[in-house]
Amino acid sequence: VQLVETGGGLVQPGGSLRLSCLASEDDFTAGSMGWYRQAPGSERELVATMDSRGSTNYGRSVKYRFTISRDNAKNTVYLQMNSLSFEDTAVYYCWAKPSDFLPITYWGQGTQVTVSS
């Protein structure tokens, strides 16, 4: 299974970006998909996840600014990021579980998001 992230890049403070993550081969309809991020010198942290029922979980620092969505027919999860700030600069990793009842997870290679003026 491969998770391929796209959409990262350089953006000015206050700007927006949309990340996409395509999961190949497997079917994640019965599982969760989402995003984590890791800034230099920091631990990887939760950004947002969405389970098989559509329930979402957001990291405290991104709630109300970021929105997660998924298209199960396309095996794709999205992250709409608005009102970006310097503190959002990080490598963003796609994360997926094929089942919410099994301890199997997959990670993408990561995509860099840089917020800079």
C-alpha positions as CSV (number, residue, x, y, z in Angstrom):
1,V,0.0,0.0,0.0
2,Q,1.3,3.4,-0.9
3,L,0.1,6.7,0.4
4,V,1.0,9.6,-2.0
5,E,0.7,13.1,-0.8
6,T,0.4,16.1,-3.0
7,G,-0.3,19.8,-2.6
8,G,2.5,21.0,-0.3
9,G,4.5,24.1,-1.0
10,L,5.4,27.6,0.0
11,V,2.6,30.0,1.1
12,Q,2.5,33.4,2.8
13,P,1.0,33.8,6.2
14,G,-2.7,34.0,6.1
15,G,-2.8,32.0,2.9
16,S,-4.3,28.6,2.1
17,L,-3.2,25.2,0.8
18,R,-5.0,22.0,0.1
19,L,-3.3,18.7,0.6
20,S,-4.4,15.4,-1.0
21,C,-3.4,11.9,-0.2
22,L,-4.2,9.0,-2.5
23,A,-4.1,5.5,-1.1
24,S,-3.2,2.8,-3.6
25,E,-4.2,-0.8,-3.7
26,D,-6.2,-1.1,-0.5
27,D,-9.7,-0.1,0.5
28,F,-9.9,2.3,3.4
29,T,-13.6,2.6,3.5
30,A,-13.8,0.7,6.8
31,G,-10.9,2.5,8.3
32,S,-9.6,5.9,9.2
33,M,-7.5,8.4,7.2
34,G,-5.9,11.6,8.2
35,W,-2.9,13.8,8.6
36,Y,0.0,14.3,11.0
37,R,2.8,16.8,10.9
38,Q,6.3,17.2,12.1
39,A,8.2,20.4,12.4
40,P,12.0,20.5,12.8
41,G,13.1,19.6,16.3
42,S,9.5,18.6,17.3
43,E,7.7,15.3,17.6
44,R,5.1,14.2,15.1
45,E,1.7,15.6,16.1
46,L,-1.9,15.0,15.1
47,V,-3.4,17.4,12.6
48,A,-6.7,15.7,11.7
49,T,-8.2,12.3,11.2
50,M,-11.5,11.0,10.0
51,D,-12.9,7.5,10.8
52,S,-15.1,5.2,8.7
53,R,-18.3,6.9,10.1
54,G,-17.1,10.4,9.2
55,S,-16.2,11.4,12.7
56,T,-13.3,13.8,12.8
57,N,-10.6,14.6,15.3
58,Y,-8.5,17.7,15.1
59,G,-5.3,18.9,16.7
60,R,-6.0,21.8,19.0
61,S,-3.8,24.3,17.1
62,V,-5.5,23.7,13.8
63,K,-9.1,23.3,14.8
64,Y,-11.4,25.9,13.1
65,R,-8.7,26.6,10.5
66,F,-8.2,23.2,8.9
67,T,-10.8,20.9,7.4
68,I,-10.4,17.2,6.7
69,S,-12.5,15.4,4.1
70,R,-12.3,12.2,2.2
71,D,-13.6,10.7,-1.0
72,N,-14.0,6.9,-0.4
73,A,-14.7,6.2,-4.0
74,K,-11.3,7.7,-4.9
75,N,-9.5,6.4,-1.8
76,T,-8.4,9.9,-1.1
77,V,-8.2,12.2,1.9
78,Y,-7.9,15.9,1.7
79,L,-6.8,18.6,4.1
80,Q,-7.9,22.2,3.5
81,M,-5.6,24.5,5.4
82,N,-6.7,28.2,5.8
83,S,-5.2,31.1,7.8
84,L,-1.8,29.5,7.7
85,S,0.8,30.8,10.1
86,F,4.6,30.3,10.5
87,E,3.9,27.7,13.2
88,D,2.2,25.5,10.5
89,T,5.5,25.0,8.8
90,A,6.2,21.3,8.9
91,V,6.3,18.1,6.9
92,Y,2.8,16.8,6.6
93,Y,2.3,13.0,6.6
94,C,-0.7,11.1,5.4
95,W,-1.9,8.3,7.7
96,A,-4.3,5.5,7.1
97,K,-5.8,2.4,8.7
98,P,-7.6,-0.1,6.5
99,S,-9.8,-1.0,9.5
100,D,-10.7,0.8,12.7
101,F,-10.6,-2.6,14.4
102,L,-7.1,-3.7,13.4
103,P,-3.8,-2.2,14.6
104,I,-2.4,-1.8,11.0
105,T,-1.4,1.7,9.9
106,Y,0.3,3.1,6.8
107,W,2.2,6.3,6.4
108,G,3.0,8.5,3.4
109,Q,6.5,9.9,2.6
110,G,5.4,13.4,3.6
111,T,5.0,16.7,1.9
112,Q,6.6,19.9,2.9
113,V,4.5,22.9,3.8
114,T,6.4,26.1,4.4
115,V,4.7,29.3,5.6
116,S,7.0,32.3,5.0
117,S,6.7,35.9,3.9
